[in-house]
């Protein structure tokens, strides 16, 4: 059993014969750059080196993904969009009169919509590097 620490998270990997060299096969297609990047990060973890951040997802995309999941959790527990907005965006004050036309309301609804797509299989799009041809 091999224990890897990647960006503060612990992962266990089992090697077939216990010790020895590892090999990686990489498919050559439109996702090859993503695979090579992931392989380089995996190698850094194996070698005990600092694992660089994943270049496929920016900090702002990570933040938005977290917000989407928080909004979905709120919806799943029966919370209203307004209650969810209070939890996700606590610094924004919105009263009943301004809620209907609020940008925070629209953002919360959009996060719920995009989060539902994410959960229904769209999560793979987060892991693909943005390209002009997509």
C-alpha positions in Angstrom: 0.0 0.0 0.0 1.3 3.4 -1.0 0.1 6.5 0.9 0.2 9.7 -1.1 -0.3 13.3 0.1 -1.6 15.5 -2.6 -2.3 19.1 -1.8 -3.1 18.3 1.9 -5.3 15.3 1.1 -4.3 11.7 1.8 -4.7 9.0 -0.9 -4.0 5.3 -0.7 -2.8 3.4 -3.8 -2.0 -0.3 -4.0 0.8 -1.6 -6.2 0.3 -5.0 -7.7 3.6 -6.6 -6.8 4.2 -4.4 -3.8 7.4 -2.7 -5.1 9.0 -1.9 -8.3 8.6 0.5 -11.2 5.3 1.9 -12.3 4.3 2.6 -15.9 1.6 4.8 -17.3 -0.1 4.5 -20.6 -1.5 7.7 -22.1 -4.0 7.8 -24.8 -3.2 10.2 -27.6 -6.4 12.2 -28.3 -7.8 15.7 -27.6 -7.5 15.1 -23.8 -3.8 14.2 -23.9 -2.6 17.5 -22.5 -4.9 17.0 -19.5 -3.8 13.5 -19.0 -0.1 14.5 -19.1 -0.7 17.3 -16.6 -2.4 14.8 -14.2 0.3 12.3 -14.7 3.0 14.9 -13.9 1.1 15.8 -10.7 0.8 12.1 -9.8 4.5 11.6 -10.3 5.3 14.6 -8.1 3.2 13.0 -5.3 4.9 9.6 -5.8 8.3 11.3 -5.6 7.4 13.2 -2.5 7.7 16.5 -4.2 5.3 19.5 -4.0 2.3 18.8 -6.1 1.5 21.8 -8.3 -2.1 23.0 -8.4 -4.3 21.6 -11.1 -4.1 24.0 -14.1 -7.5 22.8 -15.4 -9.5 24.5 -12.7 -8.9 28.1 -11.5 -9.5 29.3 -8.0 -12.6 31.1 -9.1 -14.0 28.0 -10.8 -13.3 26.0 -7.6 -15.1 28.7 -5.6 -18.1 28.7 -8.0 -18.3 24.8 -7.9 -18.4 25.0 -4.0 -21.1 27.6 -4.2 -23.1 25.5 -6.7 -22.9 22.5 -4.3 -23.9 24.6 -1.3 -26.9 25.9 -3.2 -27.9 22.4 -4.2 -27.6 21.2 -0.7 -29.9 24.0 0.4 -32.5 23.2 -2.2 -32.4 19.5 -1.3 -33.1 20.4 2.3 -36.1 22.5 1.2 -34.7 26.0 1.7 -35.9 28.9 -0.3 -33.6 30.7 -2.7 -33.7 33.7 -0.4 -32.7 31.6 2.6 -29.9 30.0 0.5 -28.7 33.5 -0.6 -28.5 34.6 3.0 -26.3 31.6 3.8 -24.1 31.7 0.6 -23.8 35.5 0.4 -24.1 36.8 4.0 -22.6 40.2 3.2 -25.4 41.1 0.8 -28.4 42.5 2.4 -31.7 42.0 0.6 -35.2 42.8 1.9 -38.4 41.4 0.5 -39.0 44.5 -1.6 -35.7 44.3 -3.4 -35.4 40.5 -3.6 -37.4 40.1 -6.8 -35.1 42.2 -8.9 -31.9 41.4 -7.0 -28.8 40.3 -8.8 -28.1 38.0 -5.8 -31.4 36.2 -6.5 -30.5 35.7 -10.1 -27.0 34.5 -9.1 -28.5 32.0 -6.6 -31.0 30.6 -9.2 -28.2 30.3 -11.8 -26.0 28.5 -9.3 -28.8 26.0 -8.6 -29.4 25.5 -12.3 -25.7 25.0 -13.1 -25.2 22.9 -10.0 -27.9 20.5 -11.1 -26.1 20.2 -14.5 -22.9 19.5 -12.6 -24.5 16.7 -10.6 -26.1 15.2 -13.6 -22.8 14.4 -15.2 -21.5 17.9 -16.1 -18.7 17.6 -13.5 -16.4 16.3 -16.2 -16.5 19.7 -17.9 -14.8 21.2 -14.9 -11.9 18.9 -15.3 -11.4 19.7 -19.0 -9.1 22.5 -19.8 -10.9 25.3 -21.6 -10.2 25.3 -25.3 -11.3 27.5 -28.1 -12.7 24.7 -30.1 -15.3 23.8 -27.4 
